[in-house]
Amino acid sequence: MWGKVSGKGSGSGKGKWTSALALGILALSALVLTACGGKKAKQASSFTVGFDQEFPPMGFVAEDGSYTGYDLELAEEVAKRLNLKFVAKPINWDGKDLELNSGNIDCIWNGFSMNGREENYTFVGPYMANKQVFVVKADRNISTLSDLAGKTVEVQKDSSGLEALSREENKSLKDSFSSLVEVGDYQSAMMDLETGACDAICMDSVVAEYQIKTANKPFVLLKDTLSKEEYGIGFKKGNTELAEKVKKTLLEMKADGTVDKITEKWFGAKDSFVLE
């Protein structure tokens, strides 16, 4: 076949072959551009929020199996106003950076402490204040931090509580525990506290107060706090475009009363939201 093309009339055959090749390249280029364009359109059509599904009231699984919570309700309204499909994606908290940097999620929005992480993410916030506290059973005769000496304390992996306990100023407190156990989620820790598998939990005050209020368990918070912090929405470092859109939308929601309505629904007061 190639011999025929290169023989008599090869100039004409060669011209046809060259034209066909050019057309093929153009078609392939169009397909590549279409695929790339389609991919971008797909990415821009949704807003995927990574969250810990065991972190009420910020994000958790409702009785009907749906995902709900304060942060998720805010995020869903933001997505609606940006004409994006809202996707709530449960993640392992210790794998959140991998999820974010790989593009599986657009942001971490789930009671995410900004403190000490400012250089690692592009943040929107702070939008809410929080503290690291200790939760104990009311009948355990534990009322101060010094009473935790010789006790088993649980804390979530890769959490702000664990980070706070790892600071030099809290080293003596941490060393006084009989053991510090890292768990996957606070729901498990609450069950351990109830059964006596642990004596105390170091966790976010926002979550602890909600858990005690709704679960009707004999738990109390120690008056002494471990640290104060602020919640923010974490985007991949450098993703300022999406972060600014989300912030602008949240401030619009604050101005028209939507944020106040959602905040009061979950916390009984509307002054918890502090984004400016």
Residue, then its C-alpha position, 0 to 999 in steps of 0.5 A: m500500500w505504501g508503495k502505491v502511494s510513493g509511485k506514480g501520482s505520489g504527489s497527489g496521494k501524498g497531498k491527500w495523506t497530508s490533508a487527512l493527517a492535518l484534519g486528524i490532528l485538528a479533530l484530536s485537538a478539538l477532542v482534547l480541548t472539549a475534554c479539558g473544557g468539560k472537566k473545568a465545567k464539571q469542577a466549577s459546577s459543584f462545591t464539595v465540602g469535606f467534613d467529619q461526620e461525627f462532629p455535631p453540631m457542625g456536621f454529622v449524620a442525622e437520624d434519617g441518614s442525611y448529612t446535617g449540621y451548622d457548618l453544612e447548612l451554611a455551606e449549602e446556602v453558599a453553594k445555592r447562591l453561587n449556583l453550584k451543586f452542594v456536595a457534603k463529603p465525609i472525610n477521615w479527619d487525619g486525611k483531610d490535607l490529602e483530600l484537599n490537596s488532591g482536589n477531592i474536596d474544595c474546602i474543609w468546613n467543619g469546626f476547623s481551627m485556624n490557630g497554628r494552621e494559618e500558613n498551611y491554608t487559605f482561610v475564610g475566617p474567623y467566623m466562630a470562637n471556640k475553646q479546648v476543654f475537658v469533659v468528664k462524668a459528673d460523678r467522677n470527682i474530677s473538677t480541676l486540671s490537677d485532678l486529671a493526674g493519673k487518669t486516662v484522657e482521650v482526644q481525636k487524632d490530628s485535632s486542635g485538642l491534640e495539638a494544644l496538649s502537645r505544646e510545651e506549656n501543657k507538657s506537665l499536664k499531659d505528662s500527668f495523665s496515666s495515658l493519652v489515647e488518640v481516637g478516630d472521632y468524638q462519638s467514640a470518645m463519648m461512649d468510652l467516657e460513658t462506659g468508663a473506658c476513659d476518664a476525660i475527653c479533651m475536645d472543642s467546647v462548641v461540640a462538647e456543649y452541644q453533646i451534653k445538651t442533646a445527649n442528656k448524659p451525666f457529663v460536665l465541663l471542667k471550668d479550666t480551659l486548655s486553649k482558646e481558638e477560632y474556627g475558619i474555612g480552610f481552602k487549598k493554599g493559594n485558592t483565593e478566588l473561591a475563598e473570596k467568593v465564599k466570604k463575600t456570599l457569607l457576608e451577604m447572608k449575614a446582612d440579609g439575616t440568613v446567617d442569624k437565622i441558621t446560627e440561632k437554630w443551632f445555638g439558641a443565639k445569633d451572636s456566635f457568628v463573627l465573620e467580618 
